[in-house]
Amino acid sequence: MDRFGEKLRVLREDRGYTLRQLAEMVEVHYTHLNKIENGQKRPSTDLVLKISRLFEITTDRLMKDELDLDT
């Protein structure tokens, strides 16, 4: 899960969401998401589930260390 933050940033930017918009959608403070994207914090299981549902991606694909989100 070391690359979770990188994946989150790619997904967020691909959808055109700001950090604040995404934070509101997944019900966390934007500074918390910023720390996750920068690798300073790890997401909770609940947050991983919310993000996976929002972006319609499996939790497995989100949490693997590979950056490829297309497979």
Secondary structure, DSSP 8 states (H G I E B T S, - for coil): -TTHHHHHHHHHHHHT--HHHHHHHHTS-HHHHHHHHTTSS---HHHHHHHHHHHT--HHHHHSS------
